[in-house]
Structure formats: C-alpha cells, structure tokens
Amino acid sequence: MTVRKGSPWISQLERRRPAVALDDNESADTVIIGGGIAGLATAFFVLRDTDREVVLLEADLVAHGATGHSAGQAVAAMERRFDDLAGELGEERVAQGYRETLSGWERMGEVLDSTGRRDELIRARGMAAVDSPQAVASLLRERDRWNAAGAHAEVAVSDGIAAEGAVRIDGPRLASLLGTIDRRYVAALCAPAGVLNAALLTEALAEHLLSAHPDRFRLYERSRVRRLRLGDEVAATAAGGTVFADNVVLCTNGYTGMEIESCQVPVSVGNVKGVVGFMAGRLDDGPPGIAAFFRSGENSYYYMTRRPYSGRPLVAIGGPEKELPYGERYDARREYDEGAYRRIDAFARETLDGYDERDMEWHGLMGYTPGGIRLVGPDPGVPSLMYNLGCNGIGLLASLAGGWKVAQQMRGTLFPPSMFDPSRLARDKLVRLV
Ligand SMILES: Cc1cc2nc3c(=O)[nH]c(=O)nc-3n(C[C@H](O)[C@H](O)[C@H](O)COP(=O)(O)OP(=O)(O)OC[C@H]3O[C@@H](n4cnc5c(N)ncnc54)[C@H](O)[C@@H]3O)c2cc1C
C-alpha cells in the first residue's frame, strides 16, 4: 500500500479566504508573529480583552506549523514531573504553572463558543500508562500535584499492584481503557481530556477574528518576518513591508530564523532548539481516545489518539523524535528519519488488533526552550517583546492559556511568579556569568 505523506489534519482544511501577504508598511498597537494556535489564540484574547489594534504575520499559512501536525490531544500535562521541575524552579512557580495550564480548559471553552466550533473538541479520558510497578508512586505524586492545582485526575492500577488511594481495575479493563491489546501496562494516570483537529480550530479562529474585528485585526500570510527591531517602538520587517507597533508577541513555536536588533539581548536568543516529532496514522475502529505509553524496558514513549476522520476513526501515533543541530532550519518536506515510522509501526502492531502498516505519515517541529518549559510573558530586558512559545511537545491547551495571560499582562494585570516567566532564563544567564 502507498503511504500518504502529510498531515491528515491539514488535508481537512477548507480554506475560503485568499492568502494576503504584507505589501506595504503598516502600524498597529501589537504585532503578533506566528499564525499557529498560539498566535491566533493570543490575537483572540488581545482583541477580546483590550482595545488594541493587532497585525498578525505568518511566514507560511495559518495552522500549517506544529498546530497542523500534532496528535490533536487536548491535555493538561507536562513532559517533566512536578518534583523534577520544582527542584529546578521552586514548588510555588511550578504549582502556578500547573494552574495556568489547567486554565487552558476554560480558554478552550471560550474559543470554541466564539468560533461556533463546540463540536470540534471531542471529550475523552486522557490516560498516561506505565509498565513498571516502580513507576506507580510517581504517578500518584503527579496526580496529587495536578489535583492540588484544580484537576480531577486519578490513578488506576491493575490487580496485584500496591498503591494507596488508587482505583483498582483488572488488567483487561485497563488495557481496554487504554485502547491497546498489549497487557504489559500496570497503571495509568487518568484525567479529563479531549481530541481535536487543532488546524481546523485555528483556521476557524482566523476567520472569526477577521469578521468580528474588521477594524482592529489584520492577518498577513506568506509574510516571514526577517528582521525585528526592538525598543520603545518595535518594527517587524517582512519582504513586503514593515509593521510598526508598541509591542510584539513572538508565537513562532520558538524557532524563528529572524535577525533581531536590540540594545538588550532577549532571553529567547540562542535558547531554543528544534525537535522533529514523527507521527503515523491509520484508519481503524473504536471510540475516541487518548493515551500515552511509557515503556521502562526500552526507555521509550509513544502517544496515541483516536478520533473520527472522514467517516472512520483515525488512529494517530507518535513518539520518536529527532533533535536538529542548533540553527538548522526545519524543512517540512524533508525525510528526516525513515526508521522513526518503522518504530511506530512496530509499536502499533503490539498495540492494535489487526494493525499491519501505517497508511499515513507526517512530522512536525517542536521548539524547545531550556528545560522544555514554555515562555509566556514579557522579556525581562526588553518589555516590548512578549512570548507565547516553546511548545514543550504538549502545547495546545498551553497555547490558549498563554495567549490569555499575555493579553491580561497587556492590560496591566500582575500574576504570581510562574515557571513560564521568561525571567527564569535571565536568572540562568546570571548564574552562568557568576
Ligand atoms: C508531532 C507533534 C505532535 C504533537 N502532539 C500534540 C498533542 O497531541 N497535544 C498537544 O497539546 N500538543 C502537541 N504537540 C505540540 C503542539 O502541536 C504545539 O505546542 C502547538 O501546535 C504550538 O503552536 P504554535 O502556534 O506555538 O506553533 P506553530 O503551529 O508551529 O505556529 C508557529 C508559526 O510561526 C510561524 N513563524 C515562524 N517563524 C516566523 C517568522 N519569522 N515570521 C512569521 N511567522 C513565523 C510558522 O510558520 C508557524 O506557522 C505536538 C507537536 C508535534 C510536532
């Protein structure tokens, strides 16, 4: 069978509007760079909650970046455990980061309502499974941390595993909830979650903002910002012109390739690495679902989404990643690692009944800031530069939460210190200098 290359989510987009590129100089109050879910969500909240005029510049087309290449899991989760993060950043900052991430659910509801896309998010239980009894204690601690931040998580353990406060479940039932035929998993952290086509939602946001705010919102695609001048006034220059504004929000997923002119070096400069994430898909059967699988023996991690797609459920599986050398620009058409898809196939054969081989494959770029933690808010040295980026692999809800927070900060709202504050990188620099 021929494997179809490219994201299935992007192929569902039915664009009704032409791509308009910047072809003159413009001015606005805020310029947002990047037209993925982070950029459009930031525009949504800035336009809704302030009276600022916004121009958004996108290098390619809306939602064609990581947003269009994800696994579509709406989950409040971190790639690193609370205790690990707290050791580096302090408990309070991490707890605040957990609360902010959870607030992404409220923001998701607001975005779905405003765009008339309530049905786009299909609610499902999110499950993160482990295969070793030793890992259960850390699941329980993680559950407690999320619940302290306001989540409704629980841990399910299979018979024979000692774990106080966990829900007991028999092995076959656990496997069935995980959507796998593989019986190696002994426990799972479960929490409310959802599946969505994030590209469709982001495109719907673009259409909504263009029609709801014709006087305050302009969107230019195929307008890569090549130079960004920072100061009391900012100037974002693309091939067709320059946008002058009071401030700029970088929503570029981290990796920008733009020249920055500034008296102070922004903390993001030299601090983002690109990681290619690989995914394979196949039309299958079964109810919508979300699961992540941690396999201790192989030290590997896979995630799986099942979601209705053109009349039949699509199972999308990811996990393998490849780090790009620093400074190398990601190329969406390049073949980075054919073996990654074969590894996904091998995992899927152990996981899904009757799986033979993928019939789709795609990859996308994750921009990682140091520690794998997002940057949300103003740069400590250059206040006219704000961030909502650094996808951390699990960035859909977090992008919505970040967009809202940035909009409130523009209104002067102060927030408790958070793990997402860009100042953490300034502190790192200081420590290194000392
Ligand atoms: C394979 C994969 C699977 C994933 N699965 C999940 C998941 O299941 N759940 C989850 O929560 N997260 C997931 N993620 C992460 C999630 O996709 C991202 O966190 C999220 O989409 C990031 O949105 P964004 O808007 O920041 O980035 P993007 O969607 O990448 O948007 C950034 C935009 O900035 C533009 N840009 C960059 N530089 C410039 C410039 N100089 N000028 C103008 N525009 C520029 C780019 O063209 C791009 O469109 C996954 C990511 C990948 C790659």
The ligand as an SDF file (V2000), in Angstrom:
LIG
                    3D

 53 58  0  0  0  0  0  0  0  0999 V2000
    4.3230   15.5990   16.0070 C   0  0  0  0  0  0  0  0  0  0  0  0
    3.7310   16.5160   17.0380 C   0  0  0  0  0  0  0  0  0  0  0  0
    2.6960   16.0550   17.8530 C   0  0  0  0  0  0  0  0  0  0  0  0
    2.1510   16.8880   18.8190 C   0  0  0  0  0  0  0  0  0  0  0  0
    1.0740   16.4570   19.5430 N   0  0  0  0  0  0  0  0  0  0  0  0
    0.4990   17.2720   20.4510 C   0  0  0  0  0  0  0  0  0  0  0  0
   -0.6680   16.8810   21.1540 C   0  0  0  0  0  0  0  0  0  0  0  0
   -1.2360   15.8350   20.9210 O   0  0  0  0  0  0  0  0  0  0  0  0
   -1.1620   17.7200   22.1000 N   0  0  0  0  0  0  0  0  0  0  0  0
   -0.5800   18.9160   22.3690 C   0  0  0  0  0  0  0  0  0  0  0  0
   -1.0510   19.6380   23.2560 O   0  0  0  0  0  0  0  0  0  0  0  0
    0.4980   19.3340   21.6780 N   0  0  0  0  0  0  0  0  0  0  0  0
    1.0330   18.5570   20.7210 C   0  0  0  0  0  0  0  0  0  0  0  0
    2.1080   18.9920   20.0070 N   0  0  0  0  0  0  0  0  0  0  0  0
    2.5960   20.3370   20.2650 C   0  0  0  0  0  0  0  0  0  0  0  0
    1.6570   21.3540   19.6180 C   0  0  0  0  0  0  0  0  0  0  0  0
    1.4340   20.9970   18.2780 O   0  0  0  0  0  0  0  0  0  0  0  0
    2.3050   22.7070   19.7070 C   0  0  0  0  0  0  0  0  0  0  0  0
    2.5940   23.0010   21.0570 O   0  0  0  0  0  0  0  0  0  0  0  0
    1.4250   23.8120   19.2010 C   0  0  0  0  0  0  0  0  0  0  0  0
    0.8240   23.4870   17.9780 O   0  0  0  0  0  0  0  0  0  0  0  0
    2.3010   25.0270   19.0460 C   0  0  0  0  0  0  0  0  0  0  0  0
    1.5700   26.0160   18.4510 O   0  0  0  0  0  0  0  0  0  0  0  0
    2.3310   27.2980   17.9710 P   0  0  0  0  0  0  0  0  0  0  0  0
    1.3150   28.2130   17.4410 O   0  0  0  0  0  0  0  0  0  0  0  0
    3.2270   27.7520   19.0540 O   0  0  0  0  0  0  0  0  0  0  0  0
    3.3210   26.7700   16.8410 O   0  0  0  0  0  0  0  0  0  0  0  0
    3.0860   26.5630   15.2820 P   0  0  0  0  0  0  0  0  0  0  0  0
    1.8040   25.9260   14.9910 O   0  0  0  0  0  0  0  0  0  0  0  0
    4.3160   25.9060   14.7660 O   0  0  0  0  0  0  0  0  0  0  0  0
    2.9970   28.0360   14.7460 O   0  0  0  0  0  0  0  0  0  0  0  0
    4.1300   28.8700   14.7000 C   0  0  0  0  0  0  0  0  0  0  0  0
    4.0410   29.6450   13.4130 C   0  0  0  0  0  0  0  0  0  0  0  0
    5.0450   30.6410   13.4080 O   0  0  0  0  0  0  0  0  0  0  0  0
    5.4160   30.8440   12.0700 C   0  0  0  0  0  0  0  0  0  0  0  0
    6.7000   31.5250   12.0420 N   0  0  0  0  0  0  0  0  0  0  0  0
    7.8980   31.0600   12.4800 C   0  0  0  0  0  0  0  0  0  0  0  0
    8.8510   31.9730   12.2470 N   0  0  0  0  0  0  0  0  0  0  0  0
    8.2330   33.0370   11.6660 C   0  0  0  0  0  0  0  0  0  0  0  0
    8.6880   34.2860   11.1780 C   0  0  0  0  0  0  0  0  0  0  0  0
    9.9760   34.6250   11.2350 N   0  0  0  0  0  0  0  0  0  0  0  0
    7.7840   35.1280   10.6320 N   0  0  0  0  0  0  0  0  0  0  0  0
    6.4700   34.8080   10.5680 C   0  0  0  0  0  0  0  0  0  0  0  0
    5.9930   33.6220   11.0100 N   0  0  0  0  0  0  0  0  0  0  0  0
    6.8670   32.7600   11.5450 C   0  0  0  0  0  0  0  0  0  0  0  0
    5.4710   29.4320   11.5000 C   0  0  0  0  0  0  0  0  0  0  0  0
    5.3660   29.4460   10.0900 O   0  0  0  0  0  0  0  0  0  0  0  0
    4.2890   28.7750   12.1830 C   0  0  0  0  0  0  0  0  0  0  0  0
    3.1300   28.7680   11.3870 O   0  0  0  0  0  0  0  0  0  0  0  0
    2.6630   18.2010   19.0050 C   0  0  0  0  0  0  0  0  0  0  0  0
    3.6820   18.6720   18.1810 C   0  0  0  0  0  0  0  0  0  0  0  0
    4.2000   17.8510   17.1920 C   0  0  0  0  0  0  0  0  0  0  0  0
    5.2700   18.3900   16.2870 C   0  0  0  0  0  0  0  0  0  0  0  0
  1  2  1  0
  2  3  1  0
  2 52  2  0
  3  4  2  0
  4  5  1  0
  4 50  1  0
  5  6  2  0
  6  7  1  0
  6 13  1  0
  7  8  2  0
  7  9  1  0
  9 10  1  0
 10 11  2  0
 10 12  1  0
 12 13  2  0
 13 14  1  0
 14 15  1  0
 14 50  1  0
 15 16  1  0
 16 17  1  0
 16 18  1  0
 18 19  1  0
 18 20  1  0
 20 21  1  0
 20 22  1  0
 22 23  1  0
 23 24  1  0
 24 25  2  0
 24 26  1  0
 24 27  1  0
 27 28  1  0
 28 29  2  0
 28 30  1  0
 28 31  1  0
 31 32  1  0
 32 33  1  0
 33 34  1  0
 33 48  1  0
 34 35  1  0
 35 36  1  0
 35 46  1  0
 36 37  1  0
 36 45  1  0
 37 38  2  0
 38 39  1  0
 39 40  1  0
 39 45  2  0
 40 41  1  0
 40 42  2  0
 42 43  1  0
 43 44  2  0
 44 45  1  0
 46 47  1  0
 46 48  1  0
 48 49  1  0
 50 51  2  0
 51 52  1  0
 52 53  1  0
M  END
$$$$
